[in-house]
Amino acid sequence: VKSQEEQRRRTKDRGEVFTPLKIVDQMNRLTDKVSVNELNWQEYVAELKLEIACGEAPFIVSRYNPVAQGAVIKIESRVGFLDRKLQTLSKYSSTQKEWLKWARVAYQSSYGYEWQGDSLLIARENLLYTLTDYYKEQFGRTPSISVKREFAEIISWNIFQMDGLKYIIPMSCHNDHKV
């Protein structure tokens, strides 16, 4: 939870904003329109998706409402593109082995990058907690530590820090302090 002053400063300095979930849902629905009608569920789950400047990753996973004091969202109401993939595979996967196989595929095909390190950390946490949320919903318990580690590694490779304008690690050039 960032103070109002911190939010204003970061909006001014880096263009950081919190997109209302209604807008996230509308945008993700638009990108899904073609996919849902042309792909089977496995192809849909495996479809490559990237969120640029992902912030805390609401377009990828929407565990909470960032503009409503972080109110937790029920699984069936989540609107991120990885949420949609997990909802789909949960509907069609009947065993734990099959569910984990397709959850891996879903995570391996979902990407995002972020400039701000603290937002990147929160994004990664949101993806890992999302795995636990859906797994627990499907199987009535949390995933093992080894499963969490495996998914944490996928997340660490797929959700990364980058300056999207320069395609570099933020502040890795000597001129970045002048930005």
C-alpha positions as CSV (number, residue, x, y, z in Angstrom):
1,V,0.0,0.0,0.0
2,K,1.6,3.2,-1.2
3,S,0.8,6.5,0.3
4,Q,-1.1,9.0,-1.8
5,E,1.9,11.2,-2.0
6,E,4.2,8.3,-3.2
7,Q,1.6,7.4,-5.8
8,R,1.4,11.0,-7.1
9,R,5.2,11.2,-7.2
10,R,5.6,7.9,-9.1
11,T,2.8,8.8,-11.5
12,K,4.6,12.1,-12.2
13,D,8.2,10.7,-12.4
14,R,7.6,7.4,-14.1
15,G,4.0,7.4,-15.3
16,E,2.9,4.7,-12.8
17,V,-0.8,4.3,-12.6
18,F,-3.2,1.8,-11.3
19,T,-5.7,0.6,-14.0
20,P,-9.2,-0.1,-12.7
21,L,-10.1,-3.8,-12.9
22,K,-13.1,-3.0,-15.2
23,I,-10.7,-1.6,-17.8
24,V,-8.3,-4.6,-17.3
25,D,-11.3,-7.0,-17.8
26,Q,-12.4,-5.1,-21.0
27,M,-8.9,-5.1,-22.5
28,N,-8.3,-8.8,-21.7
29,R,-11.7,-9.8,-23.1
30,L,-10.9,-8.0,-26.3
31,T,-7.6,-9.9,-26.7
32,D,-9.4,-13.1,-25.8
33,K,-12.1,-12.7,-28.4
34,V,-10.2,-14.3,-31.3
35,S,-8.4,-16.8,-29.1
36,V,-11.4,-18.3,-27.4
37,N,-13.2,-18.8,-30.7
38,E,-10.3,-20.2,-32.7
39,L,-8.3,-22.3,-30.2
40,N,-9.0,-25.4,-28.2
41,W,-8.5,-25.1,-24.5
42,Q,-4.9,-26.4,-24.6
43,E,-3.9,-24.0,-27.3
44,Y,-5.6,-21.2,-25.4
45,V,-3.7,-22.0,-22.2
46,A,-0.4,-22.2,-24.2
47,E,-1.0,-18.9,-26.1
48,L,1.9,-16.5,-25.6
49,K,1.0,-13.3,-23.9
50,L,3.1,-10.3,-22.7
51,E,2.2,-7.4,-20.4
52,I,4.4,-4.5,-21.0
53,A,5.1,-2.2,-18.0
54,C,3.2,-4.7,-15.9
55,G,3.4,-2.9,-12.5
56,E,2.0,-5.3,-9.9
57,A,0.6,-7.5,-12.8
58,P,-3.2,-6.9,-12.7
59,F,-3.4,-7.6,-16.5
60,I,-1.7,-11.0,-15.8
61,V,-3.3,-11.9,-12.4
62,S,-5.9,-9.9,-10.5
63,R,-5.7,-11.1,-6.9
64,Y,-6.9,-7.8,-5.5
65,N,-8.4,-4.5,-6.6
66,P,-5.6,-1.9,-6.6
67,V,-8.0,1.0,-6.6
68,A,-10.2,-0.3,-3.8
69,Q,-7.7,-0.6,-0.9
70,G,-6.5,-3.9,-2.1
71,A,-9.8,-5.8,-1.7
72,V,-9.2,-9.5,-2.4
73,I,-11.1,-10.8,-5.5
74,K,-12.7,-14.3,-5.6
75,I,-11.1,-16.7,-8.1
76,E,-14.1,-16.9,-10.3
77,S,-14.1,-13.0,-10.6
78,R,-10.4,-12.6,-11.5
79,V,-9.7,-11.0,-14.9
80,G,-6.0,-11.3,-15.6
81,F,-4.9,-13.2,-18.7
82,L,-3.1,-15.9,-16.6
83,D,-6.3,-16.0,-14.4
84,R,-8.3,-16.8,-17.5
85,K,-5.8,-19.5,-18.5
86,L,-6.0,-21.1,-15.0
87,Q,-9.8,-20.9,-14.9
88,T,-9.9,-22.7,-18.2
89,L,-7.4,-25.5,-17.3
90,S,-9.2,-25.9,-14.0
91,K,-12.4,-26.5,-15.9
92,Y,-10.9,-29.2,-18.2
93,S,-8.1,-30.9,-16.1
94,S,-9.3,-33.7,-13.9
95,T,-6.2,-34.9,-12.2
96,Q,-3.5,-33.1,-10.2
97,K,-0.8,-34.3,-12.7
98,E,-2.7,-32.9,-15.7
99,W,-3.6,-29.7,-13.8
100,L,0.1,-29.1,-12.9
101,K,1.2,-29.9,-16.5
102,W,-1.1,-27.3,-18.0
103,A,-0.5,-24.8,-15.2
104,R,3.2,-25.0,-16.1
105,V,2.3,-24.4,-19.7
106,A,0.2,-21.4,-18.7
107,Y,3.0,-19.9,-16.6
108,Q,5.6,-20.6,-19.2
109,S,3.6,-18.7,-21.9
110,S,2.8,-15.7,-19.7
111,Y,5.3,-12.8,-19.6
112,G,5.7,-9.3,-18.2
113,Y,8.3,-6.7,-17.6
114,E,8.4,-3.7,-15.2
115,W,10.8,-0.8,-14.7
116,Q,10.2,-0.3,-10.9
117,G,11.9,-3.0,-8.7
118,D,9.3,-2.9,-5.9
119,S,6.4,-3.3,-8.3
120,L,8.3,-6.2,-10.0
121,L,8.6,-8.0,-6.7
122,I,4.9,-7.5,-6.0
123,A,4.1,-8.8,-9.5
124,R,6.1,-11.9,-9.0
125,E,4.5,-12.5,-5.6
126,N,1.1,-12.1,-7.1
127,L,1.8,-14.7,-9.7
128,L,3.1,-17.2,-7.1
129,Y,0.2,-16.5,-4.7
130,T,-2.1,-17.0,-7.6
131,L,-0.8,-20.5,-8.2
132,T,-1.5,-21.3,-4.6
133,D,-5.0,-19.8,-4.8
134,Y,-6.0,-21.9,-7.8
135,Y,-4.3,-25.0,-6.6
136,K,-6.0,-24.8,-3.3
137,E,-9.4,-24.1,-5.0
138,Q,-8.9,-27.2,-7.2
139,F,-7.4,-29.7,-4.7
140,G,-8.3,-28.4,-1.2
141,R,-4.7,-27.9,-0.1
142,T,-1.6,-25.8,-0.9
143,P,1.0,-27.0,-3.4
144,S,4.2,-28.5,-2.1
145,I,7.3,-26.5,-1.6
146,S,9.0,-28.2,-4.6
147,V,6.0,-27.2,-6.8
148,K,6.2,-23.6,-5.5
149,R,9.9,-23.5,-6.2
150,E,9.5,-24.8,-9.7
151,F,6.8,-22.1,-10.5
152,A,8.9,-19.4,-8.7
153,E,11.7,-20.2,-11.1
154,I,9.4,-19.9,-14.1
155,I,8.1,-16.6,-12.7
156,S,11.6,-15.2,-12.1
157,W,12.5,-15.8,-15.8
158,N,9.2,-14.6,-17.3
159,I,8.4,-11.6,-15.1
160,F,11.5,-9.4,-15.4
161,Q,12.9,-5.9,-14.9
162,M,13.4,-3.9,-18.0
163,D,13.4,-0.3,-19.3
164,G,10.9,-0.9,-22.2
165,L,12.0,2.2,-24.0
166,K,15.7,1.3,-24.1
167,Y,15.4,-2.5,-23.8
168,I,17.9,-2.6,-21.0
169,I,18.0,-3.1,-17.2
170,P,16.8,0.2,-15.7
171,M,19.6,2.6,-14.8
172,S,22.3,0.4,-16.3
173,C,23.5,3.2,-18.5
174,H,25.4,6.3,-17.2
175,N,22.9,8.7,-18.8
176,D,19.8,7.3,-16.9
177,H,20.2,9.7,-14.0
178,K,19.3,12.5,-16.4
179,V,15.9,10.9,-17.4
